[in-house]
Amino acid sequence: MAKKKAWNVFGKLRTATRQIWMWSPARRQALILAQIGKGKGALYRCFICDKTLPKYCMDVDHIIPCGEFSNFEEYGNWCYRLFEGELRVLCKPCHQERK
């Protein structure tokens, strides 16, 4: 039988906080600024390669990465970078390259 992975409170906390961030006004504003056109057919411009693609092909990137946290003392700073950091919209290939 495979060994069960240990429950990681920080991984769960990171996932839950990122799900909340997905609805943040700053993230929505970054998408609005990158949007070309209106409605369902709208395209978004990648900040790096300048391609215009549909929303499902784009990611919102933190210019200064949020990084990781492994204790509760680091969590506050991580949250600040997540919610207050500068954002830009990148296509998935550019975002993957940046990671």
Buried (B, 14 or more C-beta within 10 A) or exposed (E): EEEEEEEEEBEEBBEEBEEEBEEBEBBEEBBEEBBEEEEEEBBBBBBBEEBBBEEEBBBBBBEEEBEEBEEEEEBEEBBEBBBEBEBBBBBEBBBEEEE
